[in-house]
Amino acid sequence: MIDILIDSDNRVIDHLRLSVTEKCNLHCCYCVPETATIQQELSVAEIERIAKLLFSIGVRSVRITGGEPLMRSDIVEIIASIYQIGFDDVSLTTNATLLTNINAHELLMAGLSRINIGMSSLNATRYNSITKYHLTAALTGIKIATEKFSDVRINVVMVDGFDDHEFEAFRNYSNLHDVTLRFIEYMPVFGAATATRFDLWKKLQEFGAKKIAPLFGQGPAEYYLVPGFNKPVGLIFPIHKKFCSSCRRIRLSSAGELRRCLFDNQLLDLHTLMNVQTSLEIVQSIKAFIKGKPSEHSINKDTNLGYSMAKIGG
């Protein structure tokens, strides 16, 4: 009988968001605070040990995040070590600016199945204002990703300034480059940015959007067929369209801190436990900890949780 990880609401937990670094070459206003302290990162061996323990209790998919995962010189080794454990799906979230033909090929050969790319704007001036980086590097990286991987998704975080022009630009870009778009509602973790006033849902209704069955397993996105888009469009609205009741995710920070929810201040320090507990004891500690996973997030009650998206992983 396969062991499973289950919380007090009987949600089966089978997906891990694994942050491998807090470091990033961008400085996005919705992700990185003005001042940030970088914690010690888990080694490849430590990541592999934790991944094996979680796999043994039913976790079957891993999304590698950051910071920017490609900032780690050993990212290919990390992915290879996770893939060989036997996970059904190993994916990566990146800003694409550090993707090259060489490392993209190495990531593919190591076992990476797909890539999610975070983008805020296709306008060079606005992109630079949000990220403090240049748009051409991101666009080059996206082109490389689409040449190497069959499944590339662009995650558009809608912060203040997103408008009809941006919407049209992303639609045209998606059609031209055959990538899936997912529009994400801004989550004010520490108030470093503001949500857009652009009413995406109203815009999609104007286009005659029709909801379809989930495309990619049990993820949080709702997908719609939208006239004018060659591929289905994903919507992720964690505030106004909560998906907590079907949440199957846990998060591990690059320092080894396990969290049950993005907006949960409680954590389990697996890095410390690996030095004082046996593997069996750690598994029991994880199970007990996950039992207390909140029924829903608390973002409407507290948006200043004391950590950034870069620290816990997006």
Helices and strands as residue ranges (DSSP letters): E 15-19, H 44-56, E 61-65, G 69-71, H 75-83, E 89-94, H 101-110, E 114-119, H 124-131, H 135-148, E 152-158, H 164-177, E 180-185, H 200-207, E 210-212, E 222-225, E 233-236, G 244-246, E 249-252, E 257-259, E 267-269, H 270-276, H 279-291, H 309-312
